[in-house]
Amino acid sequence: MGRRIAINTGGGDAPGLNAVIRAVALSALNRGWEVLGIRRGYEGLLDQEPGGLITLDREAVRGIGHLGGTILGTTNRGDPFHYPVEENGKMVPGDISPKIIERFRSLGLDALVALGGDGSMTLARKMIERGLPQVVGVPKTIDNDLKGTNVTFGFATAVETTTEALDRLHSTAQAHERVMVVEVMGRHAGWIALHAGIAGGADVILLPEIPFSFERVCEKVRARYLAKRNFAIVVVSEGAQEEGGEAIYKMGKDAYKEHAVLGGVGERLGRRIEAQTGCETRTVVLGHLQRGGSPVSFDRLLAQRLGCAAVRFLADGKASGLVAQVGGEIRLVPLEDVVGGTRGVEPTSDTVQTGRDIGICFGDEPAGTFLKQFEAATKPA
């Protein structure tokens, strides 16, 4: 039986969104279904003027699989339960979910394919509780921190972009004999910093999951300069924090934002390294460079696998849930297992241990670790 479904994208953008949109649309169209795209999260359902909704026919999704961004647009300020509404001449957060659901039903839509991370899946679950017929989520975040799945699309591209940046920074750091501190995205999960830091030959990697000692970071830098390796690459995740300290925010939460904005740890760390060690230090914040550009092949393939699986689960009459890669296979995970908290790096994982084995500093080593390594390396045979 023909069905009518919708797709939306919420939260921060990630490479691979367009590949999912194309896969969902083509897979549904090949079953004789109709597909609508909702602009800017749920906001397109509120638009009275044309443009809030897009008919996703074959022409609309032609040639978009390799493109970054999203043809539907996205927003991290579109929470229907805390949406800006005017009250007594002032803008205050209000609940517009009944309007969203009423419009969804009036369009004759049977189900929603929601592309997003933890925030988007939390909203999807709440919308189901309020009466939205069915939602199948597709895990999207460069941070790779969504529960219920091994990997999210967009992560591999962000790691590749970050690794390429580290490769370039190596040459300028070596030429000027500087310490380069590179702040990367990830919120409260250190996946990007860990994977790109090891792949890109970082000397120090600081993660939110491992509170760091500033003294250990400086010890590692000094050990490199003693060994005449007169430069160092320090990769710090934006949510990393010093022992006994707190994460640093450049913008706090307000009524309309899903998340506070982390940022500033790299600049603070760089100033302190230079003051403590005397080594000239520069700071680079990669920021939204990690979100942009075309997805790498891994993300393109994963995005299409997830998009087609979402339609298959809808066709099979499955309940709402998240399509996720678990152990290499695509499964439908209950939304209850996804929302509420994030998936961080396990400090005892083999990837972290790999970094430690090759001499990378994570900021929690015993005092003297890196000076002892230097002494051992320079001891006459």
N, C-alpha and C positions, 0 to 999 in steps of 0.2 A: 504494500500500500504506500502511495506517495506521502511524503511528510514534508513539513516546512520547518526548517531549523534556522538558527541565527548563530553568528560568531561575534565575539567581542575580544578586545585586548585591553588589559588593565595594568596599572603600575608602570615601572620603568620599561623602556623598550629593550629588546635583545635581538641580536642577529639570529634569524631563523623564523621570525614571526610570519613573514610573508610566505615562507615555504609551508608552514602549517596551514595558513589560510587557503593556499592553493590546493593542498592535499585534501583538506576537508571539503572544499567546494567541488573539486573534480570527483572525489569518491561519492559524494552525495548526489551530484548531477548524474553520474553514471547509474544511479539507482532510481532515477526519475524524480528525485526530490527537488524542492526549491530551497535556496540558500540566501539569507539576508546577512549583510554585515552591519553591525552597530558601531557607529562612530564614537570615539572617545569614551571607551568603557561602556557605561550604561547611559551616558548623557544623550546619545543619539535617539533614544526612545522618548526623550522629552521634547525634541525639536518638532515644532509645528511646521516649520518651513522645510522644503525638500533639501536633502543633503545629510540628514541625520542617519538615514538608512541607505544602504547601497545594495542593489541586487547583484549578487555574486554569480554571474553567469560565466561561461567559458572565456568570453572576451575580457571580462573584468579581471580575471586572474592569469591571463596569458602573460608569460615572460616575467613573472614577479618572484619566482622561487629563489633566485640568486641575489635579490635586492635586500639591503639592510632596512631597518625601520619597519613600519607597518602602514599599509595603505588605508587602514581603518583609523589611524591615530590612536593615541593612548593618553591616559592621565593618571596621576597619583593623588588627585584632589576630587575624585568623583565618587566617594563613598555615599551611597544612597541613604544611609542611616545617619550621616552627619554632613548633610549637603547644605551649602550656603543658601538660606532663604531670608527674605525680608520680613521683619517683624517690628512694627512700631518705628519704621524708618531706619532700622539697623539690620545688618546682616548677621544672622545667628545660625548655628547648626540645627538642621531639622531633618525629620525622617520623611523622605519622599518615596520610600520603597513601594507603598500602595499604588502610586501613580505609575511606577515602572512596571509592576506586575499587571496592572490593568491594561496598559498599552501593549505589553507582550501578548496577553491573551487576545486583545482586540485584533491583532495582526494575524491571528490564527497560527501562532508559532507553537510547535510541539516540544522543542528542546533548545537549550543553549549550549554551545561549545565555548567555554571560557578559557582564554589563554592568559595565564598569570602565575604569580608566585604565592607566598603565604597569605598576603593581604587579599588577593583576588579570590583565593580558595575559601578564605574565611567569609568574604562577602557572598560567595556562591552558596555556601551552606546556609547562611542566614536568609538568603533569598528563597531557597527551597522551603525553609521553615515558614516563610511568609506566604507561600503559595505558588512559587515558580514551578512549572510542571516537572522539568528534569534538567539537570546540568551535568555535563561531562567536562571535567577540567583537563587542561593540557599544561604540564609543568614548564614554566618559563621564568628563568632568572639567570643572569650572568653570575650571580653569587653562588649558585649551586647549593643553596641551603634549604631547599624544600624537603620536608619529611615525606616518607613514603616512596621515595625514588632514589636510585643510585646516582642519577645524573640528570641535569636539566639542559635543554637546548639553549644555546647562547654562551654557555660556560667555556666550551672549547675555543670559540672564537675570541673571547675575552682573554683567555690564557695565551693564545697565539699572539694577539696584539701586544700584550704585556711583555712576552718573551722577546719579541722583535724590538721593543723599546729598550729592554735591558741590553740586548746585543749592541745597539747603537750607543748606549750610554757607557759601555765598557771602553770603547775607543777614546771617547772624550775624557773620561775619568783618568785613564792611563796617561793620556797626553799631558794633562794638566796636574797630574798627581793629586787628585782630589778624592774626597769621599762623596759619593752620590747617594742621597737618600731618596728613594722612590716610593711615594704613597700610592697605594692601589685600592680599588673598590672592594666590596665584599660585605659591608655592614658588619655584623657580629660573627661572621664566619670567615675563616682564613683560607678558603680553597684557592682563590686566585693567587694570593701571595705565595702559598706553599708550592703549587704546581709550577707557576711561572718562575718563582725564585730559584727552584732547583734546576729547571730546564735552562734558565738564563744565567746560571753560574753566579748567583748571589753569594755574598760572604756572610750576610746576616739576614734572617727572615724572622719577622715579628708578627705573631698571630694573636687574635683575640682570645683564643683558647689557651694560650700559654703566657701568663703575665710575665713580663720581662724585667730584668735588672739592668739599669742603665750602665752600671759598672761593668757588667759582662760584655755589653755591646762595645764599650770603649776599650776593654781589654782585647777584644778580637781585632779592632782597628789598629791598636798599637802593635799587636803581634804581626800583622801584615806589613806594617812599615818597618819593623825591626828586621823582617825577612826580606827587606828591599822590594817588596811588592807594594809600591808607594801609591796605592789607590784602593778603594773598597766600594762595594755595591751593597747598600742596605735596602732591603725591601720591607716595607711596613704596611700592614693592612690597616685601613682607616679606623677599624674598631679596636686595634691593639691598645693595651694599657699597661702601664708600669705596675710592678708589685705594690699593692696598697693604694693604687691610684684609680682613676676612673677614665672611661672613654671620653674623647674630646669632641665636642659638637661645635660646628660653625653656625648652626641655626637650630633653635629649639622647637619643640612641638607647638602647634597651634591648633585651633578648632577644625581646620580644613585639611591638615596634612596627615597622611597615613603614618609617616615616619619622620622623626627628627633627622636632621642632616648631619652626618658625621663628617669630620674633616679638621685638619690642623695638626695632627699628631706628627706628620712628617716634618713640617716646618719647625715645630718645637724641638723635635729630636735632633734635627740638623744643627740648630743653633747651639744646643748643649754639647753635641759631639765636638764641634769646632772649639768651643770654649774650654772643654775638658782635655782634649788631646792636642790642640794646636794645629790640627790638620784642616786645611781648607776644605770646606764642605758646601755643597749645593743641594737644593731640594727640588724635586720634580713631582708634580701631582698629575697623574695620567687622567684621572677623572673620566669624563664622558667619552674620551677616545676609546675606552674599552667597550662601550656600548655600540659604537658606530661601525659602519662598513659592512661588506658582504660576509655572510656566514661561511666558515670553512666547511669542507666536505662532510666532516663528522656531524656538524650541526644541521646541515641540509638534509642528510639522510635520517637522522634522529627525528627532526621536525616532521618529515613526511611519514615516517613510521607511526609517530604518535597521532598525527592528524587523521590518517586512514583508520587507525585502530579506534579512534573516538567514534567515527561513523559506523564502524563494524559493531561496536558495543551498542550503539543506538539502534541499529538494524536488528540486533539480536534481542532487543527488549531488556537489556541489562538496566540495573538501577543506576542512580547518579553515583559519580565517583571520579577519581583521577586516573587517567591513563598514564602509566609510569613504567619505566624500564627497571625491572627488578631481576638481578641475576642474569642479565642479558636478554630477558624476555619481556614483552609488553603485557602488562596486566592492568586490571581495573581495581584500584585501591579505594576503599571507602574514604569519603571526605573526613570522617571522624578521626582517621589515622593520620591525616595530613595537617589539619589546622591546629593551632596552639603550639607555639614554639618553632624552632628551626633546627636544622641538622648541621652541626659544626664538625670541624676536624677533630678526630680522636688523637690526643697527644701521644698515645702509644702506638699509632698506626705505623705500618711498614714504610709509608712515604716519609713521615717525619723521621723515622729511624734511618732511612736512606740519607736524608740530609745530614743528620748527626754523624753518620759513618764517614761521610766525605769532608767533614770539618766545618759544616755550616753552623753558625751560632744562632740559637733560638732564644737566647737571653735568660735561660734558666739553669745554665750549667754551673757546677761548683766553681768557686773562685780559683783562679790560676790555671784553669783547663787549657786555655789557648796559649798562654805563655809556656806551659809545659810542653805543648805540642811543638812550639817553635824551638824550644831547647832540644827536644828529641830529634827534630829534623836537622838541626845544625850541629849536633854532637859528632865529633870526628869518629870515623869507623875504627 
